[in-house]
Amino acid sequence: MTNMYKVKVNNSSEFDITEEQALKLDSIQVSESKSHILQNNIPFQTEITEANFNNKEYTVKVNNNSYSVAISDALDMLIKDMGFEVGASKLVNHIKAPMPGLILDINVKVGDAIKEDHPLLILEAMKMENSLLSPRDGVIKSISVTKGEAVDKGQLLIEFE
């Protein structure tokens, strides 16, 4: 079975490309970011000018014209079909206890503007201290627990504005 990729150019045109088709492309890599491609006896000079590997998004210059290119593989398409998106965790508006435990410390207060990965609180569970980090930038709207409080799994801890 060959891998299939969906390529979206400039958020408008979509193409399905197999791994076999990509490997048959008549191209020569000139440098780390530049290639020379021959397609139907027409030469193309290409250069990757920007790359976001995590999101599989690239800016590619072809004969001095720039294009935004997004590449999705079978797993990316399945995740999208299931209603999930890469980066969806950034939309989290509240933090719930991932397990039952005891609140050892709260590192924020209502109204604090925080950045992604900022420590919010420390939850002791099964004799281990777990630092819960912010999944996104935001402002603390409310804190539903106090230091020393025992919490249940799924209990609301913190809300963002």
CYANA upper distance limits for C-alpha pairs under 8 A (distance plus 0.5 A):
  2 THR  CA     18 THR  CA      7.08
  2 THR  CA     19 GLU  CA      6.71
  2 THR  CA     20 GLU  CA      7.44
  3 ASN  CA     18 THR  CA      6.22
  3 ASN  CA     19 GLU  CA      5.83
  3 ASN  CA     20 GLU  CA      8.48
  3 ASN  CA     73 ASP  CA      8.14
  3 ASN  CA     74 ALA  CA      7.98
  4 MET  CA     16 ASP  CA      7.33
  4 MET  CA     17 ILE  CA      6.34
  4 MET  CA     18 THR  CA      4.94
  4 MET  CA     19 GLU  CA      6.74
  4 MET  CA     73 ASP  CA      6.84
  4 MET  CA     74 ALA  CA      6.98
  5 TYR  CA     16 ASP  CA      6.19
  5 TYR  CA     17 ILE  CA      5.68
  5 TYR  CA     18 THR  CA      6.50
  5 TYR  CA     19 GLU  CA      7.94
  5 TYR  CA     71 ILE  CA      7.15
  5 TYR  CA     72 SER  CA      6.09
  5 TYR  CA     73 ASP  CA      5.20
  5 TYR  CA     74 ALA  CA      7.26
  6 LYS  CA     14 GLU  CA      7.30
  6 LYS  CA     15 PHE  CA      6.23
  6 LYS  CA     16 ASP  CA      5.14
  6 LYS  CA     17 ILE  CA      6.85
  6 LYS  CA     71 ILE  CA      6.30
  6 LYS  CA     72 SER  CA      5.61
  6 LYS  CA     73 ASP  CA      6.96
  7 VAL  CA     14 GLU  CA      6.08
  7 VAL  CA     15 PHE  CA      5.63
  7 VAL  CA     16 ASP  CA      6.77
  7 VAL  CA     17 ILE  CA      7.78
  7 VAL  CA     69 VAL  CA      7.25
  7 VAL  CA     70 ALA  CA      6.23
  7 VAL  CA     71 ILE  CA      5.14
  7 VAL  CA     72 SER  CA      6.96
  8 LYS  CA     12 SER  CA      7.19
  8 LYS  CA     13 SER  CA      6.15
  8 LYS  CA     14 GLU  CA      4.90
  8 LYS  CA     15 PHE  CA      6.97
  8 LYS  CA     69 VAL  CA      6.15
  8 LYS  CA     70 ALA  CA      5.64
  8 LYS  CA     71 ILE  CA      7.01
  9 VAL  CA     13 SER  CA      5.72
  9 VAL  CA     14 GLU  CA      6.85
  9 VAL  CA     67 TYR  CA      7.00
  9 VAL  CA     68 SER  CA      6.09
  9 VAL  CA     69 VAL  CA      5.15
  9 VAL  CA     70 ALA  CA      7.12
 10 ASN  CA     67 TYR  CA      6.45
 10 ASN  CA     68 SER  CA      5.31
 10 ASN  CA     69 VAL  CA      6.85
 11 ASN  CA     68 SER  CA      7.97
 11 ASN  CA     69 VAL  CA      8.38
 17 ILE  CA     21 GLN  CA      6.87
 17 ILE  CA     22 ALA  CA      7.46
 18 THR  CA     22 ALA  CA      6.95
 19 GLU  CA     23 LEU  CA      6.72
 20 GLU  CA     24 LYS  CA      6.79
 21 GLN  CA     25 LEU  CA      7.03
 25 LEU  CA     37 ILE  CA      8.08
 25 LEU  CA     38 LEU  CA      8.40
 25 LEU  CA     39 GLN  CA      8.18
 26 ASP  CA     37 ILE  CA      6.28
 26 ASP  CA     38 LEU  CA      5.98
 26 ASP  CA     39 GLN  CA      7.37
 27 SER  CA     35 SER  CA      7.09
 27 SER  CA     36 HIS  CA      6.04
 27 SER  CA     37 ILE  CA      4.75
 27 SER  CA     38 LEU  CA      6.83
 28 ILE  CA     35 SER  CA      6.06
 28 ILE  CA     36 HIS  CA      5.73
 28 ILE  CA     37 ILE  CA      6.99
 29 GLN  CA     33 SER  CA      8.44
 29 GLN  CA     34 LYS  CA      6.64
 29 GLN  CA     35 SER  CA      4.75
 29 GLN  CA     36 HIS  CA      6.88
 30 VAL  CA     34 LYS  CA      5.88
 30 VAL  CA     35 SER  CA      5.51
 30 VAL  CA     36 HIS  CA      7.23
 31 SER  CA     35 SER  CA      7.36
 33 SER  CA     47 GLU  CA      5.87
 33 SER  CA     48 ILE  CA      5.70
 33 SER  CA     49 THR  CA      7.87
 34 LYS  CA     45 GLN  CA      7.93
 34 LYS  CA     46 THR  CA      6.04
 34 LYS  CA     47 GLU  CA      4.76
 34 LYS  CA     48 ILE  CA      7.07
 35 SER  CA     45 GLN  CA      6.63
 35 SER  CA     46 THR  CA      5.69
 35 SER  CA     47 GLU  CA      6.90
 36 HIS  CA     43 PRO  CA      7.62
 36 HIS  CA     44 PHE  CA      6.34
 36 HIS  CA     45 GLN  CA      5.36
 36 HIS  CA     46 THR  CA      6.73
 37 ILE  CA     43 PRO  CA      6.26
 37 ILE  CA     44 PHE  CA      5.52
 37 ILE  CA     45 GLN  CA      6.93
 37 ILE  CA     46 THR  CA      7.93
 38 LEU  CA     42 ILE  CA      6.00
 38 LEU  CA     43 PRO  CA      5.05
 38 LEU  CA     44 PHE  CA      6.70
 39 GLN  CA     43 PRO  CA      7.04
 39 GLN  CA     44 PHE  CA      8.25
 44 PHE  CA     62 VAL  CA      6.93
 44 PHE  CA     63 ASN  CA      6.45
 45 GLN  CA     61 LYS  CA      8.47
 45 GLN  CA     62 VAL  CA      6.18
 45 GLN  CA     63 ASN  CA      5.66
 46 THR  CA     60 VAL  CA      7.27
 46 THR  CA     61 LYS  CA      5.95
 46 THR  CA     62 VAL  CA      5.03
 46 THR  CA     63 ASN  CA      6.92
 47 GLU  CA     60 VAL  CA      6.11
 47 GLU  CA     61 LYS  CA      5.57
 47 GLU  CA     62 VAL  CA      7.21
 48 ILE  CA     58 TYR  CA      7.42
 48 ILE  CA     59 THR  CA      6.43
 48 ILE  CA     60 VAL  CA      4.99
 48 ILE  CA     61 LYS  CA      6.80
 49 THR  CA     58 TYR  CA      8.11
 49 THR  CA     59 THR  CA      6.08
 49 THR  CA     60 VAL  CA      6.35
 49 THR  CA     61 LYS  CA      7.30
 50 GLU  CA     58 TYR  CA      6.00
 50 GLU  CA     59 THR  CA      5.43
 50 GLU  CA     60 VAL  CA      7.75
 51 ALA  CA     56 LYS  CA      8.09
 51 ALA  CA     57 GLU  CA      6.61
 51 ALA  CA     58 TYR  CA      4.98
 51 ALA  CA     59 THR  CA      7.03
 52 ASN  CA     56 LYS  CA      6.26
 52 ASN  CA     57 GLU  CA      5.67
 52 ASN  CA     58 TYR  CA      6.61
 53 PHE  CA     57 GLU  CA      7.07
 53 PHE  CA     58 TYR  CA      8.45
 55 ASN  CA     70 ALA  CA      8.42
 55 ASN  CA     86 VAL  CA      7.87
 56 LYS  CA     70 ALA  CA      6.32
 56 LYS  CA     71 ILE  CA      6.09
 56 LYS  CA     72 SER  CA      7.71
 57 GLU  CA     68 SER  CA      7.76
 57 GLU  CA     69 VAL  CA      6.20
 57 GLU  CA     70 ALA  CA      4.89
 57 GLU  CA     71 ILE  CA      7.03
 58 TYR  CA     68 SER  CA      6.37
 58 TYR  CA     69 VAL  CA      5.61
 58 TYR  CA     70 ALA  CA      6.84
 59 THR  CA     66 SER  CA      7.08
 59 THR  CA     67 TYR  CA      6.07
 59 THR  CA     68 SER  CA      5.11
 59 THR  CA     69 VAL  CA      6.53
 60 VAL  CA     66 SER  CA      6.07
 60 VAL  CA     67 TYR  CA      5.75
 60 VAL  CA     68 SER  CA      6.95
 60 VAL  CA     69 VAL  CA      7.52
 61 LYS  CA     65 ASN  CA      5.75
 61 LYS  CA     66 SER  CA      4.69
 61 LYS  CA     67 TYR  CA      6.70
 62 VAL  CA     66 SER  CA      6.80
 62 VAL  CA     67 TYR  CA      8.14
 72 SER  CA     76 ASP  CA      5.92
 72 SER  CA     77 MET  CA      6.88
 73 ASP  CA     77 MET  CA      6.82
 74 ALA  CA     78 LEU  CA      6.68
 75 LEU  CA     79 ILE  CA      6.66
 76 ASP  CA     80 LYS  CA      6.75
 77 MET  CA     81 ASP  CA      6.58
 78 LEU  CA     82 MET  CA      6.70
 79 ILE  CA     83 GLY  CA      7.15
 79 ILE  CA     84 PHE  CA      5.97
 79 ILE  CA     85 GLU  CA      7.17
 80 LYS  CA     84 PHE  CA      5.67
 80 LYS  CA     85 GLU  CA      6.16
 84 PHE  CA     88 ALA  CA      7.39
 87 GLY  CA     91 LEU  CA      8.49
 88 ALA  CA     92 VAL  CA      8.23
 89 SER  CA    135 PRO  CA      7.03
 89 SER  CA    136 ARG  CA      8.31
 90 LYS  CA    135 PRO  CA      6.54
 90 LYS  CA    136 ARG  CA      5.74
 91 LEU  CA    136 ARG  CA      8.16
 92 VAL  CA    135 PRO  CA      7.55
 92 VAL  CA    136 ARG  CA      8.03
 93 ASN  CA    159 GLU  CA      6.34
 93 ASN  CA    160 PHE  CA      5.47
 93 ASN  CA    161 GLU  CA      7.56
 94 HIS  CA    156 LEU  CA      7.72
 94 HIS  CA    157 LEU  CA      7.96
 94 HIS  CA    158 ILE  CA      6.05
 94 HIS  CA    159 GLU  CA      4.66
 94 HIS  CA    160 PHE  CA      6.29
 95 ILE  CA    156 LEU  CA      6.70
 95 ILE  CA    157 LEU  CA      6.07
 95 ILE  CA    158 ILE  CA      5.61
 95 ILE  CA    159 GLU  CA      6.86
 96 LYS  CA    153 LYS  CA      8.05
 96 LYS  CA    154 GLY  CA      5.60
 96 LYS  CA    155 GLN  CA      5.73
 96 LYS  CA    156 LEU  CA      4.92
 96 LYS  CA    157 LEU  CA      5.73
 96 LYS  CA    158 ILE  CA      7.61
 97 ALA  CA    151 VAL  CA      7.65
 97 ALA  CA    152 ASP  CA      7.29
 97 ALA  CA    153 LYS  CA      5.63
 97 ALA  CA    154 GLY  CA      5.41
 97 ALA  CA    155 GLN  CA      5.81
 97 ALA  CA    156 LEU  CA      7.04
 97 ALA  CA    157 LEU  CA      6.96
 98 PRO  CA    153 LYS  CA      6.04
 98 PRO  CA    154 GLY  CA      6.58
 99 MET  CA    125 ALA  CA      7.62
 99 MET  CA    152 ASP  CA      7.05
 99 MET  CA    153 LYS  CA      4.72
 99 MET  CA    154 GLY  CA      7.55
100 PRO  CA    125 ALA  CA      6.98
100 PRO  CA    150 ALA  CA      8.02
100 PRO  CA    151 VAL  CA      5.97
100 PRO  CA    152 ASP  CA      4.75
100 PRO  CA    153 LYS  CA      5.09
101 GLY  CA    123 LEU  CA      6.67
101 GLY  CA    124 GLU  CA      5.86
101 GLY  CA    125 ALA  CA      4.98
101 GLY  CA    126 MET  CA      8.00
101 GLY  CA    150 ALA  CA      6.20
101 GLY  CA    151 VAL  CA      5.96
101 GLY  CA    152 ASP  CA      7.20
101 GLY  CA    153 LYS  CA      8.45
102 LEU  CA    123 LEU  CA      6.08
102 LEU  CA    124 GLU  CA      5.56
102 LEU  CA    125 ALA  CA      7.11
102 LEU  CA    148 GLY  CA      6.71
102 LEU  CA    149 GLU  CA      6.24
102 LEU  CA    150 ALA  CA      4.89
102 LEU  CA    151 VAL  CA      6.58
103 ILE  CA    121 LEU  CA      7.87
103 ILE  CA    122 ILE  CA      6.54
103 ILE  CA    123 LEU  CA      5.22
103 ILE  CA    124 GLU  CA      6.83
103 ILE  CA    145 VAL  CA      8.27
103 ILE  CA    146 THR  CA      7.53
103 ILE  CA    147 LYS  CA      5.79
103 ILE  CA    148 GLY  CA      5.68
103 ILE  CA    149 GLU  CA      5.96
103 ILE  CA    150 ALA  CA      6.88
103 ILE  CA    151 VAL  CA      7.88
104 LEU  CA    121 LEU  CA      8.09
104 LEU  CA    122 ILE  CA      5.93
104 LEU  CA    123 LEU  CA      6.32
104 LEU  CA    124 GLU  CA      6.94
104 LEU  CA    147 LYS  CA      6.18
104 LEU  CA    148 GLY  CA      6.23
105 ASP  CA    121 LEU  CA      6.02
105 ASP  CA    122 ILE  CA      5.67
105 ASP  CA    123 LEU  CA      7.97
105 ASP  CA    147 LYS  CA      5.98
105 ASP  CA    148 GLY  CA      8.19
106 ILE  CA    120 LEU  CA      6.74
106 ILE  CA    121 LEU  CA      4.76
106 ILE  CA    122 ILE  CA      7.02
106 ILE  CA    146 THR  CA      8.05
106 ILE  CA    147 LYS  CA      6.94
107 ASN  CA    119 PRO  CA      6.97
107 ASN  CA    120 LEU  CA      5.64
107 ASN  CA    121 LEU  CA      5.80
108 VAL  CA    112 ASP  CA      6.99
108 VAL  CA    120 LEU  CA      6.31
108 VAL  CA    121 LEU  CA      7.94
108 VAL  CA    140 ILE  CA      8.22
109 LYS  CA    140 ILE  CA      7.37
109 LYS  CA    142 SER  CA      8.49
109 LYS  CA    143 ILE  CA      7.78
110 VAL  CA    139 VAL  CA      8.33
110 VAL  CA    140 ILE  CA      5.54
110 VAL  CA    141 LYS  CA      6.15
110 VAL  CA    142 SER  CA      6.02
110 VAL  CA    143 ILE  CA      7.18
111 GLY  CA    139 VAL  CA      6.36
111 GLY  CA    140 ILE  CA      5.63
111 GLY  CA    141 LYS  CA      6.72
112 ASP  CA    139 VAL  CA      6.01
112 ASP  CA    140 ILE  CA      5.97
113 ALA  CA    137 ASP  CA      8.12
113 ALA  CA    138 GLY  CA      6.24
113 ALA  CA    139 VAL  CA      4.86
113 ALA  CA    140 ILE  CA      7.14
114 ILE  CA    118 HIS  CA      6.90
114 ILE  CA    134 SER  CA      8.33
114 ILE  CA    137 ASP  CA      6.11
114 ILE  CA    138 GLY  CA      6.01
114 ILE  CA    139 VAL  CA      6.60
114 ILE  CA    140 ILE  CA      8.19
115 LYS  CA    134 SER  CA      7.69
115 LYS  CA    136 ARG  CA      6.84
115 LYS  CA    137 ASP  CA      4.65
115 LYS  CA    138 GLY  CA      7.05
116 GLU  CA    133 LEU  CA      8.06
116 GLU  CA    134 SER  CA      5.71
116 GLU  CA    135 PRO  CA      5.95
116 GLU  CA    136 ARG  CA      4.62
116 GLU  CA    137 ASP  CA      5.18
116 GLU  CA    138 GLY  CA      8.41
117 ASP  CA    133 LEU  CA      5.36
117 ASP  CA    134 SER  CA      5.25
117 ASP  CA    135 PRO  CA      6.56
117 ASP  CA    136 ARG  CA      7.52
118 HIS  CA    133 LEU  CA      5.84
118 HIS  CA    134 SER  CA      5.78
119 PRO  CA    131 SER  CA      6.88
119 PRO  CA    132 LEU  CA      6.43
119 PRO  CA    133 LEU  CA      4.90
119 PRO  CA    134 SER  CA      6.86
120 LEU  CA    131 SER  CA      7.80
120 LEU  CA    132 LEU  CA      6.16
120 LEU  CA    133 LEU  CA      5.91
120 LEU  CA    134 SER  CA      6.75
121 LEU  CA    131 SER  CA      6.40
121 LEU  CA    132 LEU  CA      6.06
121 LEU  CA    133 LEU  CA      7.98
122 ILE  CA    129 GLU  CA      6.86
122 ILE  CA    130 ASN  CA      5.98
122 ILE  CA    131 SER  CA      4.97
122 ILE  CA    132 LEU  CA      6.65
123 LEU  CA    129 GLU  CA      6.28
123 LEU  CA    130 ASN  CA      5.58
123 LEU  CA    131 SER  CA      6.88
123 LEU  CA    132 LEU  CA      7.81
124 GLU  CA    128 MET  CA      5.92
124 GLU  CA    129 GLU  CA      4.92
124 GLU  CA    130 ASN  CA      6.49
125 ALA  CA    129 GLU  CA      7.03
125 ALA  CA    130 ASN  CA      7.82
138 GLY  CA    160 PHE  CA      6.83
138 GLY  CA    161 GLU  CA      7.36
139 VAL  CA    160 PHE  CA      6.12
139 VAL  CA    161 GLU  CA      6.09
140 ILE  CA    158 ILE  CA      7.79
140 ILE  CA    159 GLU  CA      6.66
140 ILE  CA    160 PHE  CA      5.22
140 ILE  CA    161 GLU  CA      6.70
141 LYS  CA    158 ILE  CA      8.10
141 LYS  CA    159 GLU  CA      5.83
141 LYS  CA    160 PHE  CA      5.32
141 LYS  CA    161 GLU  CA      5.48
142 SER  CA    158 ILE  CA      6.27
142 SER  CA    159 GLU  CA      5.66
142 SER  CA    160 PHE  CA      7.53
143 ILE  CA    157 LEU  CA      6.48
143 ILE  CA    158 ILE  CA      5.08
143 ILE  CA    159 GLU  CA      7.03
144 SER  CA    156 LEU  CA      6.93
144 SER  CA    157 LEU  CA      5.55
144 SER  CA    158 ILE  CA      6.46
145 VAL  CA    149 GLU  CA      7.12
145 VAL  CA    157 LEU  CA      6.26
145 VAL  CA    158 ILE  CA      8.34
151 VAL  CA    155 GLN  CA      6.95
